[in-house]
Amino acid sequence: MKPVTSVPTPVLHPDLTPAQRDCLDALPLTGHQVVSGPPGSGKSLLAAHRAVHLSLTGRPTLLLSYSNLLQQLLDGTLQGLGVTGAPAVAATVHSWVHRHFGRDARSTGDGWFDWSALIHRAAAGFGDGDLATPHLVVDEGQDLPPGFYQLARLLGTTVTVFADECQRLTETNSTLTEITTALGRSTERVAIVGNHRNTREIAALAEHFRTGGTRPETPGRSGRLPLVRNYTGDKDLVDDLVTLAAQRPHHRIGVIVSSLRTASDLIRRLERAGLAQEPQMYSSKAVSGRYRDLDLARPGVVLVQRASVKGQDFDTVVIADAEADAACDPTAADLRMAYYVMITRAREELVLGWRGSRQPRHLEKLHGLVGTA
């Protein structure tokens, strides 16, 4: 792995940590790079900065993600950087592929595309319109298949990928090695360290579920012990959310659920509860409107399905229905990875909620890591 060294690259954000600045400055404006780092290390923020850096070369620059909700977050970050003359644009991978190839790029059974056919088409026109060939920056790159990176190698002047293979939530994903191989032997690897999101207590619980990789650095901040709470039913859960929202009016409270059905039921109950801030819900099935386009900056309750939570963070996180995993093997890698991702979304407080008469097995053996409510 390439050591992080400083090179003369413009620093656009004075609030970056020294490690984040070093990582950003270590990335040359040519070639392909893969940047790995744990939750809370600032990968999404760095991806936005990287996109702006590359756009200053005068070439079109796209900041790509798998999730539409993450695309909204990245778009807001780009707008916040506000660099004049640096037209970096955030987009989802699906929208980018359709924009480049048209509707002939039909979806396959796994929800992606016939990558071999697209690669063949891209190779046939390789080298045409070189000035229009964009820089590509990819956030949460572990959730994209290797075929995408083979295509990106042909369609991007440079490809920079930010990823953590311990946070894969899709079934069609890539390891860091697969990403590097697909982009070519000359691809450079850079690592970013640190956890600037979680408290020590939340990070310690996340560590219980981590499936591999190097142990992340322990955060410097301390906070409340995560809680495991048994809800007697939906009313009990909603009452708890209403109380949290009233006690923490400035917090963004992320409620993570396993299904759209659960989210839809909870949003109806919360809308009748008279919260000071109108609750929000994201649905990947919505084409537009209030359940598609969210205000991710304002406080209040936000309902999000597990598959869409990647890249997000909240002051308080409530994992509302851990009983949905009661039948799963508590040692299964997929289950542990899902909880690792969900837990590390929390900045200050975390509640692991479950309903029923028997505590799910994956919430057992957490002694010393959680409290009960």
Secondary structure per residue as TSV (DSSP state, phi and psi in degrees):
chain	resnum	aa	ss	phi	psi
A	1	M	-	360.0	137.2
A	2	K	-	-68.1	130.1
A	3	P	-	-68.3	149.3
A	4	V	-	-80.6	115.1
A	5	T	-	-128.1	155.5
A	6	S	-	-87.0	138.8
A	7	V	-	-132.7	158.4
A	8	P	-	-71.1	91.6
A	9	T	-	-124.6	140.9
A	10	P	-	-63.0	136.6
A	11	V	-	-97.3	119.8
A	12	L	-	-97.7	-14.0
A	13	H	-	-133.5	113.1
A	14	P	T	-70.5	-13.6
A	15	D	T	-90.1	0.7
A	16	L	S	-65.6	145.4
A	17	T	-	-72.7	161.5
A	18	P	H	-55.1	-40.7
A	19	A	H	-65.0	-38.2
A	20	Q	H	-68.5	-40.2
A	21	R	H	-62.9	-43.9
A	22	D	H	-60.6	-41.3
A	23	C	H	-63.1	-46.8
A	24	L	H	-63.5	-43.3
A	25	D	H	-69.8	-21.4
A	26	A	T	-78.9	-9.7
A	27	L	S	-91.3	113.3
A	28	P	-	-69.0	163.4
A	29	L	S	-86.2	7.2
A	30	T	S	-128.7	159.1
A	31	G	S	82.0	177.7
A	32	H	-	-105.2	141.8
A	33	Q	E	-136.2	147.5
A	34	V	E	-122.4	121.1
A	35	V	E	-110.2	121.0
A	36	S	E	-110.7	151.7
A	37	G	-	-175.1	156.2
A	38	P	-	-78.2	172.7
A	39	P	T	-57.3	141.0
A	40	G	T	83.5	0.4
A	41	S	S	-82.2	-9.2
A	42	G	-	95.4	26.2
A	43	K	H	-62.0	-43.2
A	44	S	H	-65.8	-40.3
A	45	L	H	-63.1	-43.9
A	46	L	H	-66.6	-34.1
A	47	A	H	-61.8	-41.0
A	48	A	H	-65.8	-43.4
A	49	H	H	-62.1	-42.0
A	50	R	H	-60.9	-42.0
A	51	A	H	-61.8	-41.7
A	52	V	H	-66.5	-43.1
A	53	H	H	-54.6	-48.2
A	54	L	H	-68.0	-35.0
A	55	S	H	-68.2	-22.1
A	56	L	T	-68.5	-12.6
A	57	T	T	-75.0	-8.7
A	58	G	T	92.4	1.1
A	59	R	S	-99.9	144.7
A	60	P	-	-53.8	140.8
A	61	T	E	-134.8	129.6
A	62	L	E	-115.2	134.6
A	63	L	E	-107.5	106.3
A	64	L	E	-103.9	148.0
A	65	S	E	-147.3	161.9
A	66	Y	S	-76.1	-41.5
A	67	S	-	-92.5	136.5
A	68	N	H	-65.9	-35.9
A	69	L	H	-66.3	-39.8
A	70	L	H	-66.2	-36.6
A	71	Q	H	-59.4	-39.6
A	72	Q	H	-62.7	-42.1
A	73	L	H	-63.8	-44.9
A	74	L	H	-65.7	-37.7
A	75	D	H	-61.9	-41.6
A	76	G	H	-63.7	-37.3
A	77	T	H	-65.8	-43.0
A	78	L	H	-61.0	-42.5
A	79	Q	H	-63.5	-36.4
A	80	G	H	-67.9	-30.3
A	81	L	H	-68.3	-36.0
A	82	G	-	53.6	45.0
A	83	V	-	-89.0	115.1
A	84	T	T	-63.7	134.8
A	85	G	T	80.0	12.5
A	86	A	-	-121.6	81.7
A	87	P	-	-80.2	64.5
A	88	A	E	-79.4	138.7
A	89	V	E	-124.9	134.8
A	90	A	E	-92.1	137.7
A	91	A	E	-153.2	159.5
A	92	T	E	-83.7	157.2
A	93	V	H	-61.0	-41.6
A	94	H	H	-60.8	-44.9
A	95	S	H	-66.5	-35.8
A	96	W	H	-65.5	-44.6
A	97	V	H	-63.1	-44.4
A	98	H	H	-65.7	-36.1
A	99	R	H	-67.8	-35.8
A	100	H	H	-79.6	-42.4
A	101	F	H	-105.7	-6.7
A	102	G	G	77.6	-174.8
A	103	R	G	-73.5	-2.1
A	104	D	G	-67.7	-19.4
A	105	A	S	-79.5	81.8
A	106	R	-	-80.5	148.0
A	107	S	B	-72.9	149.5
A	108	T	-	-103.2	-178.7
A	109	G	T	-62.1	-25.0
A	110	D	T	-90.0	6.5
A	111	G	S	88.6	-2.0
A	112	W	S	-104.6	-140.5
A	113	F	B	-132.3	169.9
A	114	D	-	-79.3	88.8
A	115	W	H	-61.6	-37.2
A	116	S	H	-60.8	-42.5
A	117	A	H	-66.0	-41.0
A	118	L	H	-68.2	-38.3
A	119	I	H	-63.6	-41.0
A	120	H	H	-61.2	-43.5
A	121	R	H	-66.2	-40.9
A	122	A	H	-66.1	-39.0
A	123	A	H	-65.9	-32.7
A	124	A	H	-66.5	-30.1
A	125	G	T	-106.9	16.3
A	126	F	T	-62.3	129.5
A	127	G	T	96.7	-12.4
A	128	D	T	-78.7	141.8
A	129	G	T	57.2	51.0
A	130	D	G	-59.9	-36.6
A	131	L	G	-67.2	-22.7
A	132	A	G	-91.0	-7.2
A	133	T	-	-67.1	123.0
A	134	P	-	-84.7	161.1
A	135	H	E	-77.6	141.6
A	136	L	E	-118.4	130.0
A	137	V	E	-121.8	130.2
A	138	V	E	-119.6	127.3
A	139	D	S	-104.8	146.7
A	140	E	S	53.2	48.8
A	141	G	G	-65.8	-15.9
A	142	Q	G	-67.1	-17.4
A	143	D	G	-88.7	6.4
A	144	L	S	-110.4	146.9
A	145	P	-	-76.5	158.3
A	146	P	H	-56.5	-33.7
A	147	G	H	-59.4	-34.3
A	148	F	H	-60.9	-41.5
A	149	Y	H	-71.9	-30.9
A	150	Q	H	-65.5	-37.5
A	151	L	H	-70.3	-43.9
A	152	A	H	-60.3	-34.3
A	153	R	H	-59.8	-33.7
A	154	L	H	-84.0	-28.6
A	155	L	H	-103.7	-3.3
A	156	G	-	-118.4	137.3
A	157	T	S	-62.5	-46.5
A	158	T	S	-132.4	153.4
A	159	V	E	-129.8	120.9
A	160	T	E	-117.4	124.8
A	161	V	E	-117.9	129.1
A	162	F	E	-107.8	124.9
A	163	A	E	-154.8	160.6
A	164	D	-	-146.4	108.6
A	165	E	G	-71.9	-4.9
A	166	C	G	-85.2	0.9
A	167	Q	G	-122.3	34.3
A	168	R	-	-78.3	128.9
A	169	L	-	-119.0	-9.5
A	170	T	S	-101.2	158.9
A	171	E	S	-81.6	-19.2
A	172	T	S	-108.6	84.5
A	173	N	-	-126.2	-179.5
A	174	S	-	-135.8	144.1
A	175	T	-	-82.5	167.5
A	176	L	H	-61.0	-38.0
A	177	T	H	-65.0	-41.9
A	178	E	H	-65.0	-38.3
A	179	I	H	-63.7	-48.0
A	180	T	H	-62.0	-42.5
A	181	T	H	-63.3	-43.4
A	182	A	H	-65.6	-32.9
A	183	L	H	-81.7	-17.2
A	184	G	-	116.2	159.0
A	185	R	T	-63.0	-26.5
A	186	S	T	-80.1	-2.5
A	187	T	-	-62.8	132.8
A	188	E	E	-98.9	147.5
A	189	R	E	-112.3	134.9
A	190	V	E	-132.3	142.4
A	191	A	E	-115.6	139.1
A	192	I	-	-115.5	137.4
A	193	V	-	-117.2	175.4
A	194	G	-	101.7	155.8
A	195	N	-	-136.1	104.4
A	196	H	S	-104.5	9.4
A	197	R	S	-105.0	-55.0
A	198	N	S	-85.7	161.1
A	199	T	-	-82.1	168.8
A	200	R	H	-60.9	-37.5
A	201	E	H	-68.0	-41.7
A	202	I	H	-68.8	-40.6
A	203	A	H	-63.9	-36.7
A	204	A	H	-65.2	-39.6
A	205	L	H	-67.3	-41.3
A	206	A	H	-60.1	-37.9
A	207	E	H	-60.2	-31.6
A	208	H	H	-61.0	-30.2
A	209	F	H	-101.2	-9.2
A	210	R	-	-61.2	140.7
A	211	T	-	-100.8	-13.6
A	212	G	S	176.2	-168.3
A	213	G	S	79.4	-179.9
A	214	T	S	-77.8	139.7
A	215	R	-	-61.8	124.2
A	216	P	-	-67.0	158.4
A	217	E	-	-64.0	147.3
A	218	T	-	-76.1	130.7
A	219	P	-	-62.7	158.2
A	220	G	S	-84.4	-23.9
A	221	R	-	-84.9	145.5
A	222	S	-	-112.4	155.7
A	223	G	-	-159.4	-156.3
A	224	R	-	-77.2	149.6
A	225	L	-	-68.8	134.0
A	226	P	-	-56.6	151.1
A	227	L	E	-114.7	144.6
A	228	V	E	-107.0	124.7
A	229	R	E	-130.5	132.0
A	230	N	E	-92.7	115.9
A	231	Y	E	-92.2	134.7
A	232	T	S	-73.2	-18.7
A	233	G	S	174.4	-172.6
A	234	D	H	-61.6	-39.2
A	235	K	H	-62.0	-41.4
A	236	D	H	-63.4	-42.6
A	237	L	H	-62.7	-47.8
A	238	V	H	-63.5	-41.8
A	239	D	H	-58.7	-40.2
A	240	D	H	-65.5	-40.3
A	241	L	H	-66.7	-39.6
A	242	V	H	-63.0	-42.2
A	243	T	H	-63.7	-44.8
A	244	L	H	-59.2	-44.6
A	245	A	H	-64.9	-36.4
A	246	A	H	-71.9	-37.5
A	247	Q	H	-77.5	-24.4
A	248	R	-	-128.0	68.1
A	249	P	T	-63.3	-19.4
A	250	H	T	-100.9	1.9
A	251	H	-	-86.4	146.0
A	252	R	E	-91.2	117.0
A	253	I	E	-107.9	108.6
A	254	G	E	-91.1	120.4
A	255	V	E	-106.4	111.2
A	256	I	E	-100.2	126.0
A	257	V	E	-126.5	163.3
A	258	S	S	-88.8	-16.3
A	259	S	-	-144.9	154.7
A	260	L	H	-65.7	-33.1
A	261	R	H	-60.3	-45.6
A	262	T	H	-63.4	-43.1
A	263	A	H	-61.7	-43.2
A	264	S	H	-64.7	-39.1
A	265	D	H	-66.9	-42.5
A	266	L	H	-67.9	-38.4
A	267	I	H	-65.1	-36.8
A	268	R	H	-64.3	-42.3
A	269	R	H	-67.4	-40.8
A	270	L	H	-68.8	-35.1
A	271	E	H	-64.8	-28.8
A	272	R	T	-84.6	-7.6
A	273	A	T	-84.7	-9.3
A	274	G	T	71.1	42.5
A	275	L	-	-66.0	150.6
A	276	A	S	-62.9	-38.4
A	277	Q	S	-109.2	130.7
A	278	E	-	-60.1	129.0
A	279	P	-	-68.2	153.3
A	280	Q	E	-120.0	152.8
A	281	M	E	-139.4	136.6
A	282	Y	-	-104.8	131.7
A	283	S	-	-127.7	123.9
A	284	S	T	-68.7	-15.2
A	285	K	T	-82.5	-18.7
A	286	A	-	-74.8	135.0
A	287	V	-	-82.5	-37.0
A	288	S	S	-159.4	178.3
A	289	G	S	93.5	-164.9
A	290	R	T	-66.2	-24.4
A	291	Y	T	-94.9	4.9
A	292	R	T	-116.3	-44.6
A	293	D	S	-107.2	108.2
A	294	L	-	-105.8	156.3
A	295	D	-	-94.9	95.8
A	296	L	T	-79.4	-4.7
A	297	A	T	-94.4	-23.9
A	298	R	S	-85.4	153.6
A	299	P	-	-72.3	169.2
A	300	G	E	122.0	-176.2
A	301	V	E	-87.7	132.1
A	302	V	E	-126.1	121.6
A	303	L	E	-94.1	125.9
A	304	V	E	-137.8	134.9
A	305	Q	E	-74.3	155.6
A	306	R	G	-55.5	-41.7
A	307	A	G	-65.9	-17.8
A	308	S	G	-105.9	3.5
A	309	V	-	-86.0	-10.9
A	310	K	T	-59.4	133.7
A	311	G	T	86.9	-11.0
A	312	Q	-	-88.4	161.8
A	313	D	-	-146.8	152.0
A	314	F	E	-138.0	152.2
A	315	D	E	-61.8	-45.8
A	316	T	E	-124.2	136.6
A	317	V	E	-120.7	132.1
A	318	V	E	-118.0	112.3
A	319	I	E	-85.0	104.5
A	320	A	-	-82.4	-25.8
A	321	D	-	-136.9	59.5
A	322	A	G	-62.7	-18.3
A	323	E	G	-65.4	-17.4
A	324	A	G	-62.6	-18.5
A	325	D	G	-106.8	13.3
A	326	A	T	-61.2	-31.4
A	327	A	T	-85.3	-4.7
A	328	C	S	-81.0	153.4
A	329	D	-	-66.6	118.0
A	330	P	T	-64.0	-14.3
A	331	T	T	-97.1	-2.1
A	332	A	-	-63.1	136.7
A	333	A	H	-62.1	-40.3
A	334	D	H	-62.9	-42.1
A	335	L	H	-65.4	-47.5
A	336	R	H	-62.6	-39.3
A	337	M	H	-66.0	-39.6
A	338	A	H	-60.7	-42.9
A	339	Y	H	-73.6	-31.6
A	340	Y	H	-60.5	-45.4
A	341	V	H	-64.5	-48.9
A	342	M	H	-63.7	-44.2
A	343	I	H	-62.7	-41.0
A	344	T	T	-76.8	3.9
A	345	R	T	-78.1	-16.1
A	346	A	E	-88.1	130.5
A	347	R	E	-88.5	-43.8
A	348	E	E	-120.0	-45.4
A	349	E	E	-136.1	151.4
A	350	L	E	-144.0	134.2
A	351	V	E	-125.1	126.8
A	352	L	E	-100.0	104.1
A	353	G	E	-100.8	146.0
A	354	W	E	-148.2	152.8
A	355	R	E	-119.5	153.9
A	356	G	S	120.0	-174.7
A	357	S	S	-101.6	-11.2
A	358	R	S	-130.4	127.4
A	359	Q	-	-63.7	132.0
A	360	P	-	-57.1	144.3
A	361	R	G	-62.9	-31.7
A	362	H	G	-73.3	-9.4
A	363	L	G	-97.9	2.8
A	364	E	S	-85.5	168.5
A	365	K	S	58.8	35.4
A	366	L	-	-108.7	24.2
A	367	H	B	-58.7	131.3
A	368	G	T	87.2	-15.9
A	369	L	T	-98.7	-22.2
A	370	V	B	-137.0	159.6
A	371	G	E	-110.2	178.3
A	372	T	E	-122.1	151.5
A	373	A	-	-127.2	360.0
